[in-house]
Amino acid sequence: MSIIVIDNQVVHYEVLGRGQPVLFLHGWLGSWRYWFPTMEVVAEQFRTYSFDFWGFGDSRRKQTQASIQAYADQVIRFLDELGIERVMLVGHSMGGMVALKTALNHPERILRVTTVGAPIDGNSLAWLLKLTDRPLFADAAARLPWVRRRLFRFFLGQTHQFAVGEMVDDSVKSDADTMRYAISSMWRTDLSPELERLRVPALIIHGKRDDIVNPNQLKLFAHNPMAEVLAMPRSRHFPFLDEAEQFNEVLLRFLTAGKSPSPDRVWQGLRVEHPQLAG
């Protein structure tokens, strides 16, 4: 467990592997922990990092209000503190929205960006998450840890059991304000008008069975020359756990595209759009 202090606030992070840096960003109620199986695979070729957003996991929030912009700023401050000039980002759900926002605002710092189950337009969030924008619901979830445990288990589904206990334990570490502000910021953020400013290669992945963020977000990239889009047919909100082998293969191909010839863009029946992007 590693800790740095950014703007007088503790940030917990983990590192695996050696080589070119790849930073993994978690989603709402999550922590770095659920990225661990993916990081282990990617760390065979890259140096992988993941930190807990302020207010989530083991990163404490003192004065920074949870928001997409604040977390995008946290990404840049994290890179600055560790002396990382440029990085590849991989973000899930809220972390995917943060990753894309960071790539849009700081293309000089981001080599490639991957989003997984990310709400590009906040209206794509399921009604169950939007309820958390209401103080009464957020306060109840904060006071009753079993509510959040059940909610997070619902997000995860039943197709995998890796470290579920530890992952669920991390989901109850956020207070009501962090939960509510983060959902409110996601709901009220719409990055779709900004997509024409995308200047770095992007891989946009969504589970076809996702009932947390509407998979129609893939359509927003249909004519974007910088983006490849991929729908994973058997996945819900966690494709990197639901279809781990296929996900890892696609992700590694994208991350290494700038270093080696790109193979055919069809994997196990999964087709990636925009095949002209070879890296």
N, C-alpha and C positions, 0 to 999 in steps of 0.2 A: 504494500500500500504506500503510495507516494502522495505528498501534499505540497502544494505551493500556495502562496498568498498573493492574490490579485486584488488591488483596490481595497486592501484591508479585509478581504474576505477569503476564507479557506476554500480551496478547490482540491478535491480528491481526484487522482488520475492513476491509470495503470499503463504499463508499457510492455510490449512483447516484441521480440525479433530484432533484426538489424536491416539497414538499407534505407531506401527512400521512404519518407514518412507518409503514413495514412492515418487520418484521424476519424474515429467512429463517434457519432453523436446519437444519444439515446432519445427516446420519446417521453411523452407525458406519463407520470407515475413510475417511470423506469429509472434505470441507473446504467452505469457502464457494464454491469454484470451480464446482462443478456446478450451482449456482443461477444462475450468471451469465446464461445465455440468458433465463431467466424474469425475472430482475431487470431486464434491458434493456427488456423489454416493459412490466412494471409501472411502471418508472421514468418512463414517459411521462405517468403520472398521479399518482405518489406518490414520496416519498423512500424509497428502499429501502436497507436495511442487511443485512449478513450478517457474522458473525464465526466464527472457528474455535474450537470448544470446547477447553478446556484439555487438552493432550496430543495434539491432532489438528491437522493442517495446520501453520501457523506460530505457533500459540499454545503457549507452553511451560507445562508443569505442574511446579511445584516441590513444593508441599505438599498440594494438593487432590487427593483420591482421585476418580477418575472414577466418577460415579454420576448417576442421574437427578435426585436431589435437589440435588447439587452444581451440576449444569448448569442447573437451574431457578433456583438462587441466582445463577449467573453471568449469566443473562438480566436479572434485576432489578438486579444491580450494574452491568451494562453500560448499562442505561437510566439509572440514577442518574448514572453518570460523564458521560454525554452530555447530561444534562439533559432527557431525554425522559420526560414525565409518563405518557402513555398510548400504546400501540402496538397494531398488529395483527400477530399472529404467524402464520407459515407454517412448518411443520416437517415434515421427511421422516424416516421410519423412527425411529431413536433420537431425532432432533430433533423428530419429531411427538409422541413420548411426553413429551419435555421441554416442548414447547409446551403440551400439554394439562395437564400437572402445574402449570405456571406459571399457566395460566388458572384452574385450580381453587383454587390457593392465593392468588392475587393478582388477583381479578376487577376490583379497582379500577384496576389498571394495564393491563389487556388489554381492548381494544375488541372484537376478533373473533379467532377462532383457527381455523386450517386445519391439519389433519393429513393427511399423504400416506403411505400404506403404513406406518402406525404400529402397533406392537404395543401395543395397549391392555392386554392380558393377556400377560405375558412368555412364557407357554407357547405362544403362537402363533408363536414364532421357529422357523425351520427347524433341524433337527438339526445341520446343518453349522456354523451359528453357535454353537450350544450347546457344540460341541466346544471352542471357544476359551476356555470357562470352565476348561478343564483346563490347568494350568501347562505341561505338556510340549508341548501343541499351540500354545499362545500363544508359548512360547519359540522353537519351531521356526519359526513364522511371522515372528517378529521377526528371527531370524538369517538367514532365507532370503527376501529381498525378492521373489523371483520367485513364491513361494507366494501372497503377498498381491496381487501384480499380477494373477495368474491369477484369484484369488478375486474381486477387484474387477471385473475384466473380465467374469466370469460374472454378477455382480450387474447390470452395465450392459447386458449383452446385445449384440446386433449391429445394432440398428435405428437407431443414431445414432452419429456419429463426432465430435461437437463436443468439441474440446480433450481427447480421450480420453487422450492422452499426459500432459498436465499433471495431469489428474484422477487418473490412476493413480499418477503420481509422488507426489502428495500422500498417497495411501493408504499409503505405506510410511514415513511420518514418525513414526508412533506407536510407542512402545515396548511390550514385552510386557505390562507391568503395566497400562498404559492400556487396551489391547485387552481384557485379561481382566476387569478391574474393570468396564468399561463393559458388556460382555456379561453378566457376573454380575448387575449391577444391573438391566439390562433384563429378564433371565430371571426374576428374583425380584420384579419389580414388577408389581402387578395394580391398574390404576386403575379397573377396572369397578365395584367397590363404591362408588367416589367419584363416579360420573357423575351421580348425582341432585343433587350439589352444583353442577353446571355452571350458571353464571349469565350467560355471554356467548354470543352466537351462534357456532355452530361448523359448519364444513364438513368432513366426513370423507370422504376420497377414497381409493380402493384400486383397484389393477389386478386385474382378474378372473383374470389369469394369473400373479399374484404367487406365486413359489415360495420367497420369503425370509420373508415374514410372511403367515400365512394370511388370505385375504380375509374369512373368517368374522367378523373383527373388526367389520365393518359392522353385524352383527346386534345388537351390544351397544348400539347407539343407536336401535334400532327404535322404541322408545316414549319417546324423550327429546325433549321439545318444543323444546329449544334447538338441536337438531342437524339438519342436512341430511346425507344420505349419498349417495354417488355411486360406482358401480362402472364403471370404464372398461374396455370389453370387450377391447381389443387390447393392453392394457398389462400389463407384468410389475411389477417393483419400482420403476420410475422413470417413472410416468405423465407427468410434466412434460417428459420427453425422448421417451418412446415415442409419445405423442399430444399433442405440444406445442401445436398450434393449439387443439384442443378444451379442453385443460387451461387454457391462458391465458384463453380466453373465459369459462370457468366461474369461475376464480379472480377475474378482474377484476369480473365481475358480483357476486360475493360481497363483495369489498372495497368496491365502490362502492354497495352496496345501501342504505346509510344516507344517501346523498347524492342518489340519483335513483330514479325508479320502477323496480321490479323487473320485467324481462321475463318471458315465459313460461319456465318452468323445464324446458324440453326443448331440448337442443342436440344436433344431429347424431345422433339416435337414443339419446342418453344422458339418462336421466331422474333427476332429483334428488328424493329423498323429502322429506317434510315441507314441502310447498309453502306452508304457512301462514306460514312465516318470510319476511317481505318485507323485514326489516331493522329 
